[in-house]
Amino acid sequence: MPKPSRLEKAQLVEMAADLTTEASDAKRVNVQFNPETLKVTYSNQIKTDDTKSAQIGTAAMQHVG
């Protein structure tokens, strides 16, 4: 009978905007997952401010993701 695999613990950690360092107030979440069935999906959208005050001057956009 094969030896059972050792359970490894994982953490999700909040990253800084540069995605190379942890955020200064990084939150950590302990997780369990099966890496063989892990699926990752990315999405993002651009959201514009439609208020009257935002229509004066230059257009402002905010990344929402």
C-alpha positions in Angstrom: 0.0 0.0 0.0 1.4 3.4 -0.9 2.4 5.8 1.9 -0.2 8.5 2.4 0.8 12.0 1.2 1.6 14.5 3.9 -0.9 17.3 4.2 0.7 20.7 3.4 -0.9 23.9 4.7 -1.3 26.9 2.4 -1.9 30.6 2.9 -3.4 33.2 0.7 -1.6 36.5 1.3 -2.6 40.0 0.2 0.0 41.5 -2.2 1.0 45.1 -2.8 0.2 46.7 -6.1 3.6 45.7 -7.6 2.7 42.0 -7.0 6.3 41.3 -5.8 5.9 42.2 -2.1 3.3 41.6 0.6 0.9 44.5 1.3 2.0 46.5 4.4 -1.2 45.5 6.2 -1.4 42.1 4.5 -4.2 39.8 5.6 -3.4 36.0 5.7 -6.0 33.3 5.2 -5.3 29.6 5.8 -6.7 27.4 3.1 -6.9 23.8 2.0 -7.2 22.9 -1.6 -6.4 20.1 -4.0 -3.7 21.4 -6.4 -4.7 18.8 -9.0 -8.2 20.3 -9.4 -7.3 24.0 -8.8 -8.6 26.4 -11.4 -7.8 30.1 -11.5 -9.9 32.7 -13.2 -8.9 36.4 -13.7 -11.3 39.2 -14.6 -11.2 42.9 -14.5 -13.3 45.8 -15.7 -13.1 49.5 -16.1 -15.7 51.5 -14.1 -16.4 55.2 -15.0 -18.0 57.7 -12.6 -21.2 58.9 -14.2 -22.0 61.7 -11.7 -22.4 65.2 -12.9 -19.3 66.4 -11.0 -17.2 63.7 -12.6 -18.3 64.9 -16.1 -16.5 68.2 -15.6 -12.9 68.2 -16.6 -11.0 65.0 -17.5 -12.5 61.6 -17.5 -11.8 59.5 -14.5 -11.7 55.7 -14.5 -11.3 53.2 -11.7 -10.0 49.6 -12.0 -12.5 47.2 -10.4 -11.3 43.7 -10.1 
